[in-house]
Amino acid sequence: MKTDVVVIGGGPAGLAAALKASEHADVVIIERDKELGGILQQCIHNGFGNFIFKKMMTGPEYAYHFISLVKKSGIRVMTETSVLEIDGNKKIVAAGPSGIVEIEAKAIVLAMGCRERSRAQILLPGTRPAGVYTAGTAQRLINIEGVMPGKKIVILGSGDVGLIMARRLTLEGAEVEGVYEIMPRPGGLTRNIVQCLHDYGIPLHLSHTVTDIVGKERVEGVKVAEVDESLHPIKGTERFISCDTLILAVGLIPENELSRQAGIEIDEITNGPFVDEHMETSVEGIFACGNVVHVHDIVDDVTASSEIAGEYAGRHASGKNGHGMGLEKKHNIKVVAGENVRYVVPQFLRHMDMEKLTFYLRVKEEKEDALVVISCSGKVVFEKRERMVKPPEMVKVSVPASLLEGADEVRVDVRCRNG
Ligand SMILES: Cc1cc2nc3c(=O)[nH]c(=O)nc-3n(C[C@H](O)[C@H](O)[C@H](O)COP(=O)(O)OP(=O)(O)OC[C@H]3O[C@@H](n4cnc5c(N)ncnc54)[C@H](O)[C@@H]3O)c2cc1C
């Protein structure tokens, strides 16, 4: 089969990209799940769409808005179909209800989201009983399958998914003994610390970790201990907590096996592909968006940047702009993560044909009264004040592209306003 644009993944990123691409070209969405909507289908709490729709929606409500537009748009949707292979020539091999399908596309949008870190990835010691779940699995069990994972729960990690699950489990009648976080600061958004822990009296133990899982058939308890500055357990602080379930909320990793297979260059810091301002990766005609590029806090940002990926994938496939199959790349401007910046996306500017450029970044250190400073070849061209910046909260800054004209390098620093 041949088509113009194939979007891999039907979560909010894939839906937004497909809708935009369909304004220019024929589009197929391939989704491995039974339904479109991605992770939003299991996020039945509200807190989605504050920026785009100016109201609080649940995950399924937010997804439904885009799914209904896709249904009306003529976009072809292949659900229960997993993409197994892609290559740099944009050939796709997928497996679905009718067997193996091979598709040749003119452009691909990668929108596979991310997956959760598991017990093995954080080398958690102890026995291997039932009752250890990632937070996303526990969320799926309760919200989609209607099954409670346990009655007395310990949560390791204070990422947003874990915080939301602490509240959800409490509302469903479980006892959440506490959330244990190895770092000296919480991993999730402040709003989730307040609304999911403080409002329900659930304690958050910073600089603590689980040192052992106890139980043969089922979890009988866990040992927790305080950690020192090098994150090693401090002798004498270990204590046993009786529980039947341990929930892990220890981070998300962009799902990039397919990207690597296609020879796309991956950023070691984000674990996602390097992208330019069109969200195009290092392989011409392959675009990426959403959590596959970097883990987002807010779905509205996923939608906004995925529309850019879809727009340019559609234009690429339809040969718009008069440059044959590609869009002209006139520049190779590196965007450098400077002082107190862990990463910036996009990492390159290669076209300089957009009116406004939006940079997404994460800081290394918390700072009050901060200034996001954009410089071109050593000269400050734009500044944005932020009341507070924190590592778990993504910072977004939109800059008129005209200010970056002629730059050979763009640098982003986040400083204290008063030095
Ligand atoms: C528990 C939780 C709570 C959240 N709460 C909020 C909130 O309150 N407010 C907010 O704004 N944001 C929230 N977010 C963030 C937001 O939901 C995500 O940023 C967003 O869903 C990411 O969209 P995505 O499309 O990139 O990924 P996903 O939603 O993960 O979608 C990726 C899709 O790709 C499919 N896929 C993957 N690999 C393949 C393959 N090989 N073949 C075919 N299909 C494939 C997957 O099945 C999936 O459907 C939350 C996220 C989580 C996990």
The ligand as an SDF file (V2000), in Angstrom:
LIG
                    3D

 53 58  0  0  0  0  0  0  0  0999 V2000
   -1.2670    9.5490   34.3250 C   0  0  0  0  0  0  0  0  0  0  0  0
   -1.1110   10.7770   33.5070 C   0  0  0  0  0  0  0  0  0  0  0  0
   -1.7780   11.9140   33.9020 C   0  0  0  0  0  0  0  0  0  0  0  0
   -1.7050   13.0630   33.1160 C   0  0  0  0  0  0  0  0  0  0  0  0
   -2.4050   14.1540   33.5270 N   0  0  0  0  0  0  0  0  0  0  0  0
   -2.4240   15.2800   32.7490 C   0  0  0  0  0  0  0  0  0  0  0  0
   -3.2550   16.4110   33.0880 C   0  0  0  0  0  0  0  0  0  0  0  0
   -3.9350   16.4350   34.1190 O   0  0  0  0  0  0  0  0  0  0  0  0
   -3.2700   17.4720   32.2380 N   0  0  0  0  0  0  0  0  0  0  0  0
   -2.5360   17.4710   31.0860 C   0  0  0  0  0  0  0  0  0  0  0  0
   -2.5880   18.4430   30.3200 O   0  0  0  0  0  0  0  0  0  0  0  0
   -1.7250   16.4120   30.7670 N   0  0  0  0  0  0  0  0  0  0  0  0
   -1.6600   15.3260   31.5620 C   0  0  0  0  0  0  0  0  0  0  0  0
   -0.8740   14.2560   31.2040 N   0  0  0  0  0  0  0  0  0  0  0  0
    0.0390   14.3850   30.0610 C   0  0  0  0  0  0  0  0  0  0  0  0
   -0.5920   14.0410   28.7160 C   0  0  0  0  0  0  0  0  0  0  0  0
   -1.5670   13.0800   28.8990 O   0  0  0  0  0  0  0  0  0  0  0  0
    0.4910   13.5170   27.7750 C   0  0  0  0  0  0  0  0  0  0  0  0
    1.4600   14.5200   27.6600 O   0  0  0  0  0  0  0  0  0  0  0  0
   -0.0660   13.1580   26.3960 C   0  0  0  0  0  0  0  0  0  0  0  0
   -1.0460   12.1460   26.5120 O   0  0  0  0  0  0  0  0  0  0  0  0
    1.0330   12.6620   25.4500 C   0  0  0  0  0  0  0  0  0  0  0  0
    0.4600   12.3800   24.1950 O   0  0  0  0  0  0  0  0  0  0  0  0
    1.1670   11.4390   23.1080 P   0  0  0  0  0  0  0  0  0  0  0  0
    0.1960   11.3390   21.9870 O   0  0  0  0  0  0  0  0  0  0  0  0
    2.5230   11.9250   22.8350 O   0  0  0  0  0  0  0  0  0  0  0  0
    1.3400   10.0220   23.8120 O   0  0  0  0  0  0  0  0  0  0  0  0
    0.2720    8.9000   24.2160 P   0  0  0  0  0  0  0  0  0  0  0  0
   -0.9690    9.4990   24.7600 O   0  0  0  0  0  0  0  0  0  0  0  0
    1.0250    7.9600   25.0750 O   0  0  0  0  0  0  0  0  0  0  0  0
   -0.0720    8.1890   22.8210 O   0  0  0  0  0  0  0  0  0  0  0  0
    0.8550    7.3820   22.1170 C   0  0  0  0  0  0  0  0  0  0  0  0
    0.0750    6.3620   21.3160 C   0  0  0  0  0  0  0  0  0  0  0  0
    0.9660    5.6550   20.4360 O   0  0  0  0  0  0  0  0  0  0  0  0
    0.5810    4.2980   20.3790 C   0  0  0  0  0  0  0  0  0  0  0  0
    1.7460    3.5080   19.9320 N   0  0  0  0  0  0  0  0  0  0  0  0
    2.9620    3.4170   20.5270 C   0  0  0  0  0  0  0  0  0  0  0  0
    3.7830    2.6260   19.8240 N   0  0  0  0  0  0  0  0  0  0  0  0
    3.0780    2.2060   18.7420 C   0  0  0  0  0  0  0  0  0  0  0  0
    3.3880    1.3550   17.6400 C   0  0  0  0  0  0  0  0  0  0  0  0
    4.5950    0.7870   17.5050 N   0  0  0  0  0  0  0  0  0  0  0  0
    2.4290    1.1140   16.7190 N   0  0  0  0  0  0  0  0  0  0  0  0
    1.1950    1.6950   16.8270 C   0  0  0  0  0  0  0  0  0  0  0  0
    0.8590    2.5020   17.8520 N   0  0  0  0  0  0  0  0  0  0  0  0
    1.7740    2.7710   18.7950 C   0  0  0  0  0  0  0  0  0  0  0  0
    0.1540    3.9900   21.8160 C   0  0  0  0  0  0  0  0  0  0  0  0
   -0.6780    2.8550   21.8800 O   0  0  0  0  0  0  0  0  0  0  0  0
   -0.5810    5.2900   22.1870 C   0  0  0  0  0  0  0  0  0  0  0  0
   -1.9550    5.2330   21.8800 O   0  0  0  0  0  0  0  0  0  0  0  0
   -0.9260   13.0820   31.9490 C   0  0  0  0  0  0  0  0  0  0  0  0
   -0.2350   11.9250   31.5500 C   0  0  0  0  0  0  0  0  0  0  0  0
   -0.3230   10.7680   32.3100 C   0  0  0  0  0  0  0  0  0  0  0  0
    0.4260    9.5320   31.8580 C   0  0  0  0  0  0  0  0  0  0  0  0
  1  2  1  0
  2  3  1  0
  2 52  2  0
  3  4  2  0
  4  5  1  0
  4 50  1  0
  5  6  2  0
  6  7  1  0
  6 13  1  0
  7  8  2  0
  7  9  1  0
  9 10  1  0
 10 11  2  0
 10 12  1  0
 12 13  2  0
 13 14  1  0
 14 15  1  0
 14 50  1  0
 15 16  1  0
 16 17  1  0
 16 18  1  0
 18 19  1  0
 18 20  1  0
 20 21  1  0
 20 22  1  0
 22 23  1  0
 23 24  1  0
 24 25  2  0
 24 26  1  0
 24 27  1  0
 27 28  1  0
 28 29  2  0
 28 30  1  0
 28 31  1  0
 31 32  1  0
 32 33  1  0
 33 34  1  0
 33 48  1  0
 34 35  1  0
 35 36  1  0
 35 46  1  0
 36 37  1  0
 36 45  1  0
 37 38  2  0
 38 39  1  0
 39 40  1  0
 39 45  2  0
 40 41  1  0
 40 42  2  0
 42 43  1  0
 43 44  2  0
 44 45  1  0
 46 47  1  0
 46 48  1  0
 48 49  1  0
 50 51  2  0
 51 52  1  0
 52 53  1  0
M  END
$$$$
